[in-house]
Amino acid sequence: MKNTGKSTEGIEDVYHEAFVIAERYELDAAVRTELSSGAIETLKTLKQMGLKMGICTTNSEKSARYILNRFRISEFFDVVVTRNGVKQVKPNPEHLEVALKALNVVPEESVLIGDSGTDMLCARELKAIAVGLSTGVSTIEHLKSTGANYIVTSITDLPVLVEKISRNQ
């Protein structure tokens, strides 16, 4: 739009409208989604390990809060950074940087667990440890090719892996 001489105001209007539409689909998906088997138990275990935990998601604040409240899991997370909280989302490192700053954690001592290549690219850019969770969004091969240091096939594998990573640092 910039290349065709559209005004900044016009561009912002289109941008806003696009995110209104995206949020509508996100909220629809949030109503229909289910947590992975073992997710609550895994979150409890990770929290009991004394970890600082956060979420950085390309979803909107509204849809992220809906899911956290619906499944009563907000208590596990110290920070939630949605696309509304950053100028550039994953794979841009700003998204993860904002979350890590809020947690007061340096990238090299952090683990990003994600199910997409954009998550792995973001972690790799900041030199955080990237754990690919192959839940069907991305293949194991794609997660590896975009920078996953580790792959897990079930969320319930995370506590053992995080403990192993902690011992090796």
N, C-alpha and C positions, 0 to 999 in steps of 0.2 A: 504494500500500500504506500510505503514511503517512496518507492521508486516511481509511482504513478502520480505523485504530488498530493496525496491525501493529507489532510490536516492531522496534527497530533490528537486533537479532540476526536476526530472521526476514527482514528486507529484505536484509541482508548475505548470508544463505544463498541467497536467490533470485538475487541479483546474482552471487555466485560460481558457482552452477550454470549460469547463462546463459552466463558466459564460458568455462566448461569445455566446453559444447556448441559455442560459437562457435569455440573453439580446435581442436576436433576437425575441423570443416569447413575451417578455415584450413589445417591440416596436410594434409588430403586434397587441397585445391587446390594447396598447395605442391609436393606430389609430382607433380602433373600439369602444372604450369605450365612454360613455356619462356621464356627471355629473348628480348626483341625482337632482331631481326636488327641487328647492329652495336652492340649494347649494350656489350660488353666493350671494343671499340675506342674507343667514345665515352668510357667511364669512364677508360680509359688516357689519352686526349687531355686530358680535363678535369683529371685529376690532374697531368699534365705541365705544365699551365698554372699550377700552383701554387695551385689552389683548395682551400679547406677544404670538405669535403663531408660531409654528414650525411643521415640518413634520419629522418623522423618519420612513423610509420605507425600506423594504427588497429589493425593486427594485433597479436597477442600476441608477447611476447619469444621464445617457443619457435618459432613459425612464421617469424618474421623471421630468426632465427639459422639455422634449417634452410635457408632459401632462400640466405642469404649463404654458408653453407658448401657447399651443394650445387653452386652455380655458381662457387665460389671467388672471390667478389668482395668479401669483407669488408675486404680490404686497401685498398680504395679509399675507405672511409668512416671518418671521424674520430670520428663519434658515431652511435649508433642509439638513437632514442627511440621506444619502443613504447607502446601504451596502458597497459602495466603501470607505466610510468615517470611518468605524469601523472594528475592527478585528472580533468581535462577534456581530451578529445581534439578534434581538428579537427572543426568549424571554430572551436572555441574557440582563441584565440591562445596559451593556455598551452602547447599542444603544440609549436608552433614556437618560442616563447620559450625553452623548456627546451633545445631543440636549439641555438639561436643562442647562448645563454649558454655552453653547453658548448664551442662553437666559438670563443667570444670575438669574436662578430661582431654588429654592430648591424643591425637590420632594414632600414634604408634602404640598406645596402650589400650586401644579400643577395638571392639569387634563389631562389624556391621553384618547383620544377618538379613539376607534378602532373597527374594525369589526371582529376580530379574537381572538381566545384563546391565541395566542402568545402575542398579545397586552395586554390582561388582566394580564397574568402571569408576563410580564415585569413591568407593573405598580405596581402590588402587591409586587413584589420583592423590589422595591424602596420605597414603601409606598406612592405612588402617588395615586390620586383618579382615578379609572378606570371606564370609561363610555363605555359600550358596545353598538354599533350601529348595530342593527340586520337588515342587508341589504341583507341577503341571504348567506353570506360567512360562518357565524356560526349561529347556532340556539340560541335562548334566553337561553335555558337550558345550552348549552355549554359555553356561555359567563358568565353566573352566576357561573357555576362550576369551571371556571378558574380564578375567582376573581373579576368580575364586581361589583362595588359598586352601579352602576345605569345602567339601560337599557333604551335606546330610540329606537323607531321604525322608526323615521324619522329624518333626519338631521335638519329639521326646528324646532325640539323640543330643540335643543341645547342651544340657548340663554336663554330661561327661566330656564333650568336646571342649567346652569353655574351661572346665577344670584342667584338662590336658594343656590347653593353650596357656593358662595362667602359670602352670608349673614350668613351662618351657621359656617363659619370659624372664 
